[in-house]
Amino acid sequence: DGAPNFVWGPGARRGPDDGTHDGAAPWHLGQFARAFDVTSEEISATDTVSVLPLKSGDVIVQLRQRYRGVEIMGSDVKVMMRPDHQLVAISGRPRATGGAEMRFAQSREAALAAALSAQFGSPVSASSIGTEKMASGEDRFRLAPGSRLYMSEAAPVRPVMFPVGGRLVAAYVMEFYAGVRDSV
């Protein structure tokens, strides 16, 4: 789509003098908003994932973009800066959110049932999936007792936005450990 995935910053302006590393990184990203074909609002919808100081004194700040509070897959950006916040490079890219389809076509239970059905080649119904509340407050999902399949632990099923053909669509990311009940 013409948006860069890597930008060198030789001769780039220093970031704000009074800023922190995780404040300077989105500022630098904003300087390239036109090149990335995103708006300043889309850049401000990034969260700091990590700040990694290097032995050289440089720092790498990893940012991840959200749309209406939902993580955008493939939107991780790493901004490398000198100690004075002068830009060295940007890798990765934010995503434009115009035309994003925020409607989830199915419930998290139905999505897990579909994934289990595809993985094991036999139908699993959404009604056989139960919800467990974790101590952290997160909902996780597990097959009901008596099912032909067995899940050793409840599965996280997270809503995300996924880039497809230049636009974002609603999807789920899940991780599960499952198998036929009598298998090893």
Salt bridges, closest charged atoms under 4 A:
ASP1 OD2 - ARG93 NH2 3.02
ASP17 OD1 - ARG14 NH2 2.23
ASP47 OD2 - ARG66 NE 2.64
ASP58 OD2 - ARG82 NH1 2.66
GLU71 OE2 - ARG64 NE 3.88
GLU71 OE1 - ARG158 NH1 3.05
ASP76 OD1 - ARG64 NE 2.65
GLU101 OE2 - ARG103 NE 3.90
GLU132 OE2 - ARG142 NE 2.59
GLU138 OE1 - ARG140 NE 3.17
ASP139 OD2 - ARG108 NH2 3.60
ASP139 OD1 - LYS133 NZ 2.99
